[in-house]
């Protein structure tokens, strides 16, 4: 049981705000692009033109539309019930895709496709078919991973069959909590019976992996009420469970201003919920992947972690170490030594494409130090192990000299038995995996130059 592994004082000690490291550097370090004549952007697009998309890519498509507002949500979204807005949006997705094909001067092979939001299942059946048809000539392999985020309130058994027929093999249901009082206060009501029926139908359709998202720390949640949710979810035996910590940042996210702060669980209450959840998952046979993710031993992501094939990007943990091209308003891309983000405002997004310009608004070009630190952080987050000699050979450094300051900071983690550091390597301990964000922060040079952590969530 986790209570016998991690002391509460250790949990409290490292319960700080910090990045989730879906990228390094994190998005708050990206630079604004001042018009499409920006030198860095011009340089990046020329680079794209030379490489001609030699490697397959992972494609992310952001669907911003939602039928109703979930008050906890921090995503880029547009609340509407008018489905015709999506018809216009899909036309622009297709135009943006054509821009990329022109930039690369070649056909682009897609290795994986992920639909996120917003609510991808806001789209009608016909709109989903249209979206997939845009990319079908570029994703002919039967092995391509196609994943989609699903709001359970927007699908039924028949829609799940359509989604499977369109080639989607991995699905994620946004459940968050099953307690009706919590659901009402965050404006997202859905019954356990509906969830149960959908999971059963998804299993019959033979999706390769079924994930359920949960959130702890929501208003009115208690350890007891959330335990009931956990037991019911575990009883459904999804292949994966993602357990996210709610970050209440109403100054940044307008929708969260609808939530009364006095109903939000305290830090100690959240830690108790987390401890309890980990106990339940461990007892049910789920393996801890890292950060917020748990999976059954047979799932691909569990096997990938054991085999050292796990990676991390803007969609979380993944088996794919491809470049990522993001389409749609607010989408983020990662291509070689570049990160960039599209316009968040849908009118600005449309306007850029109408002017035959990629709708990029933020950009970051990684230097040698960024690339090295990204590799260190991602190895910690995914493999829990760093071989100094490997990085010394790749980056022509002496690890102990280059990271002298960071290795001294790790001494405290070593005293708490969260890491094992030798002259040749760093290894995350079993207990240390639960503190991986705090450990990774040691190697983040941008946190040293700016100690403003207000935009980040707490690590627990």
N, C-alpha and C positions, 0 to 999 in steps of 0.2 A: 504494500500500500504506500502511496506517495507520502502520507503523513509521517511514515517512519524513515523516509529518504530525505525530505527537505524540511529543515527547521523553519518555523514561521519567521524568526528574526532574520534569517537569510533572505526569505521572500521579501520582507519589508525593506531590507538593506538595499536591494537592487530594484525596487519598485520605482523606477524613474521613467521620465518621458524619453522616447527615442524613436529613430526611424525604423521602418519595417524592412528596409533594404531589399525592395523589389528592384532597386537600381543602386549603383554607386557611381558618382555622387547622386544624392536624392534630388527629387524634382524641384525642391525649393532653391536649389543652386543653379537651375537652368537660367539662361539669359534670354531676355526679351529680344525678339527679332523686330527691328525697326524697318519694316517694309521689306520687300523681296530682294532689294539690292544690298542687303546686309552681306558683308564680306565673308563671314563664316558660313552663311547659308549658301552663297554662291560657290564657295570652295567645296562644300559638302555635295552639292548637286553635280558639280563637275566630277567629283570622285565617283559618285554613283554612275555617271555616264561612262566612266572608264572601266568599271568592274563588270558591267553588263550582267548583273544578277547571276553570277556563276554558281552560287550555292542555292539550294531550296530555302524558302523563307517560312516563318510562322506568320500567319495573317490574323490580326485582331480587328474586328469590326464593332464599333460602338453604336448601339441603338439607344438613343437618349430618352425615348418616349415611355411614359408610365400612365396608366389609367387613373391612379390616385397617388397621393403623397404619403410616403412612410416617413414619419417625423424624425427617425434616427438617422436617415440616409445622408451620406456625405458625397454621393456620386453626382456627376454632371447629368442633369435630367430635365425633361420638359413634361409637365403634367397636362394631358389632353385626352379626350375620348374620340377625337377626330382622326380616324385612320388614314384619311387622305393626306395628312401631313407626312406620313411614312412613305407614300408613293413618291412625293417630291424628293424626300431625303434619299431614297434608294436610287433615284436618278443621279443624284450628286455623288453617291458612293461609286456608282459605275463610272462617272466622269473622272473622279479622283483616281480610280484604278487605271483608267486609260492614260492619265498623266504620268503615273509611275511606269507604265509600259513604254511610254515615249522616252522617259528619262533614262531607263535602262537599255534602250535600243534593242530589246530582246523580249522573248516570252519569259514569264516568271513562273517557276515551279513552286507550288505550295506544298509544304510538308505537314502543316497543321492549320486548322481554322478554328478560331474561338469567337463566339458571339457573346458580348457583354453589354451591360447597360448601367442605368436605365433598366428596361425590361425587353429583352429580345423577343419574348413571346407576346409582346404588344402587337407584333406584326400578325396580319391575317395569314391564313394558309397560303393564299395566292402570293402574298408579299414575301413569305418565307421561300416559296419556290423561285420567285424572281431573284431574290438575293443569292441563292445558291447557284442559279444559272449563270450569274455574272462570273463566277470563279470556276465553274465545272471544267472548262477546257484546260485549266492550269492545275487541276488536282485529280488526275485520272487514276492515281494509285489507289487500290482498295485498302491499303494500309494507312492511309492518311487519317490522322486523328481530327475528328470534328466534335467540338464541345459547345454546349450552349447553357446559359444561365436561365433558369425557369422560375417564374413566379407561379406557385401552385394554383393561384386563383384564376389564372388565365389559360389553363389547359385541362383537358379531360383525356380519357383513354384513347379516343379517336385521334386527338391532336398528337399524343405521344407516338402513336403508330405512324403518323405522317412525318414527324421529326425523325424517327428511326429510318423510314423509307428514304428520306432526303440524305441519308448517309451519316447522321450524327450518331456517334458511338459512346460519347461521354456526356452525362447531364448532371446539372447541379441544381438542387431545389433550395430556394431561399425560404427556410422555415422560421428561423430566428428563435421563436419560443411558442409553446403550445398553450400557455396559460391565457385564458380569455381576458383577464384583467390587464395583463401586460399588453396583449394584442390591441385592446381598445385604446389604451393610452398612447400607443405608437401608431395607431391608425392602420393596422394590418391584421385583419381578422381572417382566420382560416381554421377549420376544424381538424382534429386529429384523424377523424374518420376519412376526410377528404385526402389527407396526406397518405394515410395507410393504403387507400385505394390506388392512388397514383404510383406509389412505390411498388405495389404488387403488379400493376400494369407494366411499369418500366422493366421489371424483372422478366415478365413474360415476353417483352419485346427484345430481350437479350442485349441490352446496352452493356458495353464492356465494363463501364464503371459508373456507379450511381453515388453522388455526393449529396450530403445535406449540410447546409450552413446553419449554424446556431450563433447567437450573440449572448454573452453574459455581461451583466452590469446595466441592463435596461431598467427603466423606471418600474417600480412596484415588484421587481423580481426579488425573491428571497431564496436562501439556500434550499429550503424545503420545496418551494414551488418549482425551482429549476431542476431539482432532483427528479421530480415527477416527469418533467419534459425529457430529461436525459434517459430515464428508464424506458419511456415510450419510444424514443428515437432508436436506442440501442436494440429494442425489440424488433424494429423493422430491418435490422441488419444491412444498412447501406454499406457499400464498399469503403467509402471515405466519409469522414466527418470533419468539417472545419469549424473550429470554436474561436470566434473572434471576440475581442474585448471592445465594449462600447466606449468610444471616446466622445465625451460631451463637450463640444466646442461651439457653442451657439454664436459666439462673436464671428466665427469663420463661416459656419454653415447655417444659413437662415432657417431652414426647415426645423432645426433642433430647438429653435426658440419657442416652439409649440409645446415643448416638454418642460414641466415644472421640475426645477433642480432639486427640490426637497424630497422628491420621490425616488431619486437615484441612489442606488446602494453605495455605501462607503467603500473606501479602498480595502479595508479589512474584510468587509462582507464579500467583495468581489474575489479576493484571494481565497476565501473559504469556498466560494462557488467553483473556482478553478481547481482547487485541491480535490474537491468532491468529484468534479467531472473527470479529472485524470484518473482517480480511483476507479470510477465506473468503467471508463474506457479500457483501462488495463485489465480489469477483471473480466471484461467481455472479449478480450483477445485482440483489441486494437493496438497497433504499434504507433509510437510517437515518431512522426516524420521530421518535425521541426516546426518552430514558430507555433502556428495555430492548428496544425494538420495531423490527423490520425487516420490510419488505414488498416484494413484487415491484411493479414500476411500474404494472401493470394493476389492482392491488388498490385498492378504494375509499379505504382509509386513506392510501395514497400520493398519490392524486389530491386528496384533501381537504387534505392538508398543503400541496401546491403551490398550491391555490386559497384558502388561508386559512380553511378550513371545519373545522379540526380542534379538538376540545375534549378536556377531561380530567375524569374523575370517578372514583368509587370502583372502577369496573371497568377503569380505565386510559384509554387513548386511545379516542375515540369520535367519530362523526359527529353525535351528538345533543347538543344543549345544553338538554335538557329538565330539568324537575324530576324527581327520582328518589324513588320510593317503594319502600322495602325491606320485604319481608315475611319472616317467619321469625325464629328465634332468632339474635341478634347482627347482624341486617341493619342497614345504615346508610342513612339517607335524607338527601336534600338538597332543601329546598323554599324557594325564594326566599332570604331571609336567615337561614334556619334549617338547622342540621344536627342530627340526632338518631339515636340507636342503640337498638335493641331489647334486651331482656333476653338475656344470653348463656346463662344457665341455662335449660334447656328446661322444668323444672318451674315456675320463676318466670314464664316466657313463657306457659305454659298457664294459670297462676293468674290473671294479669292479664286474659287474654281471657275466662276464666270469669266474672270480675267485670265484664265488659262495659267494660273499659278498654284503651286502646291500650298495648301492652307496652313502653313507652319507659323506658329506664333512664339514658340520658345525653342531654344537650341543649346546644346552643350557639346563641346569637343573635348574629349578626354586626352590629357597629356600622359607622359610615361608614368608619373607618380600615381595618377588616377587609375590607370590600367592595372598597375601592380596592386594597389590597395583594393581595387574591385576584385581582383583574383583572390586575394587573401580573405576578404569578407565573404565572398561566395563559397570558397572552400570550407570556411568555418560553418556557414549556414547550411550547406548541402552535404558535405562529407564529414564535418566535425574533425578535420585533420589537416595539418599543414606540414608538408615536407620542405624544410628550409633549402635543401640542396636543389630540389626541383626548381624552385623560384629563383634561386641564385643563378642557375644555368640559363634560365629563360631571360631574366632581366639584368644579368651582369651586375649583381649586387652581392654584398655580404650581409646576410639577414640580420645577424646580431648587431651589426653596426648601423644598418639602415633603420631598424626598428628598435633601437636601444631604449628610447623613451617608452614605447608601447610595451615592451617586454617587462619593464619595471612596473607598469600599471597592472600587468597580468599577475603580479605577485599576490595581490589581494585575492584575486579569483582562485589562485592556487591554494592559498591558505584555507579558503572555504570549500576546497575540493571540487571546484567547478571545471578546472582545466588541469592538465598535466603537461608541464613544459620541460623539455629536455634540451640538450645542446643541439639536437638535430630536428626537433619537431614540436608541434603543439597538438594536443589531443583533447577534445571535449569529453568530459566524463558523462556517465549516464545522467547524473544529477544536473550537470552543466547544460545539457540540451535545453532545459526549461528556461535558461538564462541567456540563450544564444544572442538575443538582441543586445543585451548589456555588454556581452563579451565582444561582439562585433564593433560596438561603438568605440572601443579602445583604438581601433585602427582607422577611424574616421577623422581625417585631418581637418575637415570643414567644421566639425563640431568644436574643435579647439579654437578656431578663428572666430566662431560665432556661437555663443552659448545660449542663444534664444531657442529654447525647445518647445515654445508654446504651441507651435503648429503640429507637434507630434502627439501621438497617443501614449499612454503609459504602457510599459512592457507587459503588465499583467492586468 
